[in-house]
Amino acid sequence: MSSSSSDASAASAASAASAAKHEAHRAANPGAQVDNAFDRLRWRNRFVALAPEFGTRLAPTPLPDPYLVATSASAAALLDLPSDAFADAASVATMAGRVPRGAEPMAAVYSGHQFGVWAGQLGDGRAHLLGGVDTKQGLIELQLKGAGETPYSRMGDGRAVLRSSIREFLCSEAMHGLGIPTTRALAIVGSAQPVVRETVETAAIVLRMAPSFVRFGSFEHWLSRHRPDLSKRLADHVVDTFYPECRDAGDPYAALLAAVTVRTARLMAQWQAVGFCHGVMNTDNMSILGLTLDYGPFGFLDAFDANHICNHTDQQGRYAYSRQPAVARWNCYCLAEALMPLIDDVERAEASLAPFEPVFGEAMDAALHAKLGLATTLPTDQGLIDALFALLQDSHADFTVFFRRLCDFDAPDAARGAPGGLARDLFIDRERFNAWSVDYRSRLAQEPRDATARQVAMRAVNPKYVLRNHLAEAAIVQARAGDYREVQRLNAILARPFDEQPEAAAYAALPPAWASHLEVSCSS
């Protein structure tokens, strides 16, 4: 028997044994099955039914004495439920690891490249997919992150900490508010259970939601195991469920690669346009649906620096802000390699990858024109844009604040007697900005829209509020002291990032000096 066949047999046996143990536990503990919002959901677990080799059936390890930290009303609405439906003790217990009726929990296996190096088998080391739920928007999968050890935990403890869970919850929902494709976060539950990282912290679980958590690394795994049959089964599931238009193509797998490439390229343009840095763009963190997946050491740009590295662990700067599009393209090539046993034609695979650069370029160009309030395109625009970003780089002007202030470029109350109004105050070399603003004003004069219409359009694409690290840190500090109101308040503000929200103006201010010393890493 080959090693891959042996691995598959062992995984299948372990999965069956775990499933049997789980069912026996439920039968022996009927009192644990308290009716609540999760028990009443319409579960349909398509992924776990695909093949036993795709993961291991096992129940989460519940957190002791869990408490509710925060919920997202917007995410709850996807399940056709109000956010307060999850506040009762039984629902909190479910989000802390109790298996609801109808769910079939599993940890998925996948592999991947981490920091550009093949890492071999990985998998859900601290996540348990509860299953899928039928909703009006289609099937949505629910996953607990931080729910205990799995066969893929390697040397980890399978837990997440309150700090990282708050950051993931807030950023998942903030990205949704920005209109950027993302996994969602329904809620956070916490516990006093200690978890050792650089220091001793407390445990938490995030309940994540997405149509699918399949990753580029899910396909890389079966290439490494020489199992084209399982790669095909997974690809057929993805095509038939999420990319049905690919089924009618001459080569559905090449069409799948092309569709994922296009979605990924557009996602990168959206990240770049709002100054979002993922921090750990490994292939196992790339969604087959083009979603922002696995929030770890992420960050939004404060002072603009094209070479900004948000992940303290990334010593070589592989995932720096300016490198994200190139890394995403490289990751698409890794996906292409994984799909080659199904495509079996190098030229077709290369043709499927070819759209990345033009799609990204067009999406990025459109985003920058919109941020500058330009509804038309002229040959001189690229020079205007390049000059602006050179200014931003040299002055390290705040990225979000600058573009939001630029929305008022011609507003009387922003003029302050100088070209550029309040935006000008962000630059060290103000005379240089004055010169740029003259060119910008001249360009605006060539636009068909009046100033009012342009300003309205600019405010709809230039957010006033993003999840800056210091805002998340303030919410975390209060949560550690037992006060979770700031998490919920910040979530509500970030749900409407383009609105003025004058009562929340302080959340749009320039970051304090101490914020520059905050560091995030892969340690959580």
LOPAMAR-703199 format. One record per residue (C-alpha): residue number from 1; residue in one letter; x, y negated, z negated. Coordinates in steps of 0.2 Angstrom, whole numbers, plus 5000, padded with zeros to 4 digits. Layout:
BEGIN
  nr rest    x    y    z
 NUM    a    X    Y    Z
...
END
This chain:
BEGIN
  nr rest    x    y    z
   1    m 5000 5000 5000
   2    s 5007 4983 5004
   3    s 5010 4970 4991
   4    s 4995 4959 4997
   5    s 4983 4974 4997
   6    s 4989 4978 4980
   7    d 4986 4960 4974
   8    a 4969 4960 4982
   9    s 4964 4976 4974
  10    a 4970 4970 4957
  11    a 4961 4953 4959
  12    s 4945 4962 4964
  13    a 4946 4974 4949
  14    a 4950 4960 4937
  15    s 4935 4950 4944
  16    a 4923 4964 4942
  17    a 4929 4968 4924
  18    s 4927 4949 4920
  19    a 4910 4948 4927
  20    a 4904 4964 4917
  21    k 4912 4957 4901
  22    h 4903 4940 4904
  23    e 4886 4949 4907
  24    a 4888 4960 4892
  25    h 4892 4944 4882
  26    r 4876 4936 4888
  27    a 4865 4951 4884
  28    a 4873 4952 4867
  29    n 4870 4934 4863
  30    p 4853 4929 4869
  31    g 4852 4915 4856
  32    a 4866 4906 4865
  33    q 4854 4904 4880
  34    v 4845 4889 4874
  35    d 4834 4881 4888
  36    n 4841 4864 4894
  37    a 4843 4854 4909
  38    f 4857 4866 4916
  39    d 4846 4881 4914
  40    r 4832 4873 4924
  41    l 4843 4869 4939
  42    r 4841 4879 4955
  43    w 4857 4889 4956
  44    r 4863 4897 4972
  45    n 4881 4902 4971
  46    r 4887 4904 4989
  47    f 4906 4903 4986
  48    v 4907 4916 4973
  49    a 4897 4928 4984
  50    l 4909 4926 4999
  51    a 4922 4939 4993
  52    p 4929 4944 4976
  53    e 4947 4940 4982
  54    f 4943 4921 4983
  55    g 4945 4920 4964
  56    t 4941 4928 4947
  57    r 4924 4929 4939
  58    l 4926 4924 4921
  59    a 4917 4913 4909
  60    p 4924 4896 4902
  61    t 4931 4896 4884
  62    p 4920 4884 4875
  63    l 4926 4869 4866
  64    p 4922 4869 4847
  65    d 4910 4856 4841
  66    p 4908 4846 4857
  67    y 4902 4829 4858
  68    l 4896 4818 4873
  69    v 4908 4804 4878
  70    a 4899 4798 4894
  71    t 4887 4802 4908
  72    s 4885 4795 4926
  73    a 4867 4790 4930
  74    s 4872 4790 4948
  75    a 4879 4807 4948
  76    a 4864 4814 4938
  77    a 4852 4807 4951
  78    l 4860 4819 4964
  79    l 4853 4833 4953
  80    d 4836 4825 4952
  81    l 4838 4822 4934
  82    p 4840 4806 4923
  83    s 4857 4804 4914
  84    d 4849 4806 4897
  85    a 4844 4824 4902
  86    f 4861 4830 4897
  87    a 4862 4821 4880
  88    d 4854 4836 4870
  89    a 4865 4848 4860
  90    a 4861 4862 4871
  91    s 4866 4853 4887
  92    v 4882 4846 4879
  93    a 4886 4864 4874
  94    t 4884 4869 4892
  95    m 4896 4856 4898
  96    a 4908 4862 4884
  97    g 4908 4879 4891
  98    r 4892 4888 4888
  99    v 4886 4897 4904
 100    p 4869 4891 4910
 101    r 4856 4904 4916
 102    g 4859 4907 4935
 103    a 4877 4901 4935
 104    e 4891 4913 4940
 105    p 4907 4905 4934
 106    m 4923 4909 4943
 107    a 4941 4902 4945
 108    a 4946 4900 4963
 109    v 4963 4905 4969
 110    y 4973 4895 4982
 111    s 4991 4891 4986
 112    g 5000 4875 4992
 113    h 5015 4864 4995
 114    q 5019 4853 4980
 115    f 5030 4838 4983
 116    g 5034 4845 5000
 117    v 5040 4862 4993
 118    w 5030 4878 4995
 119    a 5024 4883 4977
 120    g 5016 4899 4981
 121    q 5000 4905 4972
 122    l 4992 4891 4962
 123    g 4973 4891 4959
 124    d 4961 4884 4946
 125    g 4972 4884 4931
 126    r 4960 4874 4920
 127    a 4944 4873 4931
 128    h 4929 4885 4931
 129    l 4916 4883 4945
 130    l 4899 4886 4938
 131    g 4891 4888 4955
 132    g 4880 4879 4967
 133    v 4864 4870 4964
 134    d 4851 4866 4977
 135    t 4846 4848 4978
 136    k 4837 4837 4990
 137    q 4855 4832 4997
 138    g 4860 4850 4999
 139    l 4870 4862 4989
 140    i 4881 4854 4976
 141    e 4894 4864 4966
 142    l 4897 4861 4948
 143    q 4914 4863 4940
 144    l 4921 4861 4923
 145    k 4938 4854 4922
 146    g 4947 4858 4906
 147    a 4937 4874 4901
 148    g 4951 4885 4896
 149    e 4964 4898 4903
 150    t 4962 4907 4919
 151    p 4973 4920 4928
 152    y 4980 4905 4938
 153    s 4985 4894 4922
 154    r 5003 4900 4924
 155    m 5011 4893 4908
 156    g 4997 4880 4905
 157    d 4983 4881 4891
 158    g 4969 4878 4903
 159    r 4964 4862 4894
 160    a 4962 4844 4899
 161    v 4964 4830 4887
 162    l 4952 4815 4883
 163    r 4964 4803 4891
 164    s 4965 4811 4908
 165    s 4947 4816 4907
 166    i 4941 4798 4905
 167    r 4952 4792 4919
 168    e 4945 4806 4931
 169    f 4927 4802 4926
 170    l 4929 4783 4929
 171    c 4939 4784 4945
 172    s 4928 4797 4953
 173    e 4913 4786 4950
 174    a 4923 4770 4954
 175    m 4928 4777 4971
 176    h 4910 4782 4975
 177    g 4905 4764 4971
 178    l 4918 4758 4983
 179    g 4910 4769 4996
 180    i 4925 4781 4998
 181    p 4922 4800 4999
 182    t 4925 4808 4983
 183    t 4921 4822 4971
 184    r 4909 4815 4958
 185    a 4909 4816 4939
 186    l 4893 4819 4930
 187    a 4899 4818 4912
 188    i 4913 4820 4899
 189    v 4912 4830 4883
 190    g 4926 4829 4870
 191    s 4931 4839 4855
 192    a 4943 4837 4840
 193    q 4953 4853 4846
 194    p 4971 4848 4847
 195    v 4980 4849 4864
 196    v 4999 4847 4865
 197    r 5006 4837 4879
 198    e 5020 4824 4876
 199    t 5011 4821 4860
 200    v 4996 4830 4851
 201    e 4980 4824 4859
 202    t 4962 4830 4859
 203    a 4953 4841 4871
 204    a 4939 4836 4884
 205    i 4930 4843 4899
 206    v 4924 4834 4914
 207    l 4910 4841 4924
 208    r 4914 4838 4942
 209    m 4902 4839 4957
 210    a 4906 4841 4976
 211    p 4898 4851 4990
 212    s 4914 4861 4990
 213    f 4930 4862 4981
 214    v 4939 4871 4995
 215    r 4956 4864 4999
 216    f 4970 4865 5012
 217    g 4979 4876 5000
 218    s 4964 4888 5000
 219    f 4969 4893 5018
 220    e 4987 4892 5015
 221    h 4985 4906 5002
 222    w 4978 4918 5014
 223    l 4992 4914 5027
 224    s 5005 4918 5014
 225    r 4996 4934 5009
 226    h 4994 4940 5028
 227    r 4976 4941 5026
 228    p 4968 4933 5042
 229    d 4952 4942 5039
 230    l 4949 4932 5023
 231    s 4955 4916 5031
 232    k 4942 4919 5044
 233    r 4929 4922 5031
 234    l 4933 4906 5022
 235    a 4934 4896 5039
 236    d 4917 4903 5044
 237    h 4909 4898 5028
 238    v 4916 4880 5030
 239    v 4911 4879 5048
 240    d 4894 4886 5046
 241    t 4890 4876 5030
 242    f 4899 4859 5033
 243    y 4904 4858 5051
 244    p 4891 4867 5061
 245    e 4895 4856 5076
 246    c 4911 4866 5077
 247    r 4903 4882 5080
 248    d 4897 4877 5097
 249    a 4915 4872 5102
 250    g 4925 4884 5113
 251    d 4937 4887 5098
 252    p 4927 4884 5082
 253    y 4943 4885 5072
 254    a 4953 4872 5082
 255    a 4937 4861 5081
 256    l 4937 4863 5062
 257    l 4955 4858 5061
 258    a 4952 4842 5072
 259    a 4936 4838 5062
 260    v 4946 4839 5045
 261    t 4961 4829 5053
 262    v 4949 4815 5058
 263    r 4940 4814 5041
 264    t 4957 4814 5032
 265    a 4964 4800 5043
 266    r 4948 4790 5039
 267    l 4950 4793 5021
 268    m 4968 4787 5021
 269    a 4963 4771 5029
 270    q 4950 4768 5015
 271    w 4963 4772 5002
 272    q 4975 4760 5009
 273    a 4962 4746 5012
 274    v 4958 4745 4993
 275    g 4975 4748 4987
 276    f 4972 4766 4980
 277    c 4987 4777 4976
 278    h 4983 4795 4973
 279    g 5000 4800 4966
 280    v 5000 4819 4969
 281    m 4995 4822 4987
 282    n 5000 4841 4987
 283    t 4991 4852 4999
 284    d 4982 4860 4985
 285    n 4974 4843 4981
 286    m 4968 4840 4999
 287    s 4949 4843 5002
 288    i 4943 4852 5017
 289    l 4929 4840 5017
 290    g 4940 4824 5017
 291    l 4935 4820 4999
 292    t 4946 4811 4986
 293    l 4950 4826 4975
 294    d 4960 4829 4959
 295    y 4962 4813 4950
 296    g 4978 4814 4940
 297    p 4992 4801 4941
 298    f 4982 4789 4952
 299    g 4982 4770 4952
 300    f 4976 4754 4960
 301    l 4989 4741 4966
 302    d 4990 4726 4955
 303    a 5005 4716 4961
 304    f 5007 4721 4979
 305    d 5021 4732 4983
 306    a 5021 4744 4999
 307    n 5033 4755 4990
 308    h 5023 4756 4974
 309    i 5024 4774 4965
 310    c 5010 4777 4953
 311    n 5016 4794 4947
 312    h 5030 4793 4935
 313    t 5034 4811 4939
 314    d 5037 4807 4958
 315    q 5055 4802 4956
 316    q 5059 4802 4975
 317    g 5044 4792 4979
 318    r 5036 4805 4991
 319    y 5019 4799 4987
 320    a 5022 4780 4987
 321    y 5008 4769 4993
 322    s 5015 4766 5010
 323    r 5019 4784 5013
 324    q 5001 4791 5010
 325    p 4996 4791 5028
 326    a 5011 4800 5034
 327    v 5010 4813 5019
 328    a 4992 4816 5024
 329    r 4997 4819 5042
 330    w 5010 4831 5036
 331    n 4997 4840 5025
 332    c 4986 4842 5041
 333    y 5001 4851 5049
 334    c 5001 4863 5035
 335    l 4983 4866 5037
 336    a 4986 4869 5055
 337    e 4999 4882 5051
 338    a 4987 4891 5040
 339    l 4974 4891 5053
 340    m 4986 4897 5067
 341    p 4981 4916 5065
 342    l 4963 4910 5070
 343    i 4967 4897 5083
 344    d 4982 4907 5090
 345    d 4987 4894 5102
 346    v 5000 4881 5098
 347    e 4994 4868 5111
 348    r 4976 4869 5105
 349    a 4982 4866 5087
 350    e 4993 4851 5092
 351    a 4978 4844 5102
 352    s 4967 4846 5086
 353    l 4980 4836 5076
 354    a 4983 4823 5089
 355    p 4969 4812 5083
 356    f 4976 4808 5066
 357    e 4987 4793 5071
 358    p 4974 4784 5083
 359    v 4960 4787 5071
 360    f 4970 4781 5056
 361    g 4976 4766 5066
 362    e 4959 4761 5072
 363    a 4951 4763 5055
 364    m 4965 4753 5046
 365    d 4964 4739 5059
 366    a 4945 4738 5057
 367    a 4947 4738 5038
 368    l 4959 4724 5038
 369    h 4949 4714 5051
 370    a 4934 4716 5039
 371    k 4944 4711 5024
 372    l 4950 4695 5033
 373    g 4932 4691 5039
 374    l 4937 4694 5057
 375    a 4922 4701 5067
 376    t 4931 4700 5084
 377    t 4949 4706 5089
 378    l 4962 4695 5097
 379    p 4980 4700 5103
 380    t 4987 4688 5090
 381    d 4979 4696 5075
 382    q 4992 4709 5072
 383    g 5005 4695 5070
 384    l 4993 4686 5058
 385    i 4991 4702 5048
 386    d 5009 4707 5047
 387    a 5014 4689 5041
 388    l 5001 4691 5027
 389    f 5007 4707 5021
 390    a 5025 4701 5021
 391    l 5019 4686 5010
 392    l 5010 4698 4999
 393    q 5026 4709 4997
 394    d 5038 4695 4994
 395    s 5027 4686 4981
 396    h 5020 4703 4974
 397    a 5003 4694 4974
 398    d 4989 4704 4966
 399    f 4981 4714 4980
 400    t 4963 4714 4974
 401    v 4962 4697 4967
 402    f 4970 4689 4983
 403    f 4957 4697 4995
 404    r 4943 4693 4984
 405    r 4948 4675 4982
 406    l 4951 4674 5001
 407    c 4932 4677 5003
 408    d 4930 4658 4997
 409    f 4944 4652 5009
 410    d 4932 4638 5015
 411    a 4921 4636 5000
 412    p 4921 4618 4993
 413    d 4923 4623 4975
 414    a 4939 4633 4979
 415    a 4948 4620 4990
 416    r 4957 4611 4975
 417    g 4965 4600 4988
 418    a 4976 4613 4995
 419    p 4975 4625 5010
 420    g 4969 4642 5004
 421    g 4961 4637 4988
 422    l 4963 4648 4973
 423    a 4971 4662 4984
 424    r 4986 4650 4986
 425    d 4990 4651 4967
 426    l 4995 4669 4968
 427    f 5010 4665 4979
 428    i 5028 4660 4973
 429    d 5032 4652 4990
 430    r 5016 4641 4992
 431    e 5023 4631 5007
 432    r 5025 4648 5016
 433    f 5007 4652 5012
 434    n 5001 4635 5017
 435    a 5009 4639 5034
 436    w 5000 4655 5035
 437    s 4983 4648 5030
 438    v 4985 4635 5044
 439    d 4986 4650 5057
 440    y 4972 4659 5048
 441    r 4960 4644 5048
 442    s 4964 4642 5067
 443    r 4959 4660 5069
 444    l 4943 4658 5059
 445    a 4938 4644 5071
 446    q 4938 4656 5085
 447    e 4925 4667 5076
 448    p 4906 4667 5081
 449    r 4900 4668 5063
 450    d 4899 4653 5052
 451    a 4908 4652 5035
 452    t 4893 4657 5025
 453    a 4890 4673 5035
 454    r 4909 4677 5035
 455    q 4910 4675 5016
 456    v 4895 4687 5013
 457    a 4903 4700 5024
 458    m 4920 4698 5016
 459    r 4913 4700 4998
 460    a 4905 4717 5004
 461    v 4922 4724 5008
 462    n 4934 4716 4996
 463    p 4929 4722 4979
 464    k 4930 4711 4964
 465    y 4932 4726 4952
 466    v 4943 4741 4953
 467    l 4949 4753 4940
 468    r 4965 4745 4935
 469    n 4976 4755 4923
 470    h 4975 4743 4909
 471    l 4956 4744 4910
 472    a 4956 4763 4909
 473    e 4969 4762 4894
 474    a 4958 4750 4884
 475    a 4943 4762 4886
 476    i 4954 4777 4881
 477    v 4961 4768 4866
 478    q 4943 4764 4860
 479    a 4937 4782 4864
 480    r 4951 4789 4854
 481    a 4945 4779 4839
 482    g 4927 4787 4842
 483    d 4919 4772 4851
 484    y 4914 4777 4869
 485    r 4904 4762 4873
 486    e 4918 4755 4884
 487    v 4919 4770 4895
 488    q 4901 4768 4899
 489    r 4902 4749 4901
 490    l 4917 4751 4912
 491    n 4908 4764 4922
 492    a 4893 4753 4925
 493    i 4904 4738 4931
 494    l 4913 4749 4943
 495    a 4897 4756 4950
 496    r 4894 4738 4958
 497    p 4912 4733 4963
 498    f 4907 4721 4976
 499    d 4894 4711 4965
 500    e 4899 4695 4956
 501    q 4893 4701 4939
 502    p 4898 4685 4930
 503    e 4895 4693 4913
 504    a 4910 4705 4917
 505    a 4921 4692 4925
 506    a 4935 4697 4912
 507    y 4936 4714 4920
 508    a 4942 4705 4937
 509    a 4955 4695 4929
 510    l 4974 4697 4933
 511    p 4981 4711 4923
 512    p 4990 4706 4906
 513    a 5009 4707 4906
 514    w 5009 4723 4896
 515    a 5000 4732 4910
 516    s 5016 4733 4920
 517    h 5023 4745 4907
 518    l 5009 4758 4908
 519    e 5015 4774 4916
 520    v 5005 4789 4922
 521    s 5012 4806 4926
 522    c 5007 4824 4930
 523    s 5008 4829 4912
 524    s 4989 4829 4908
END
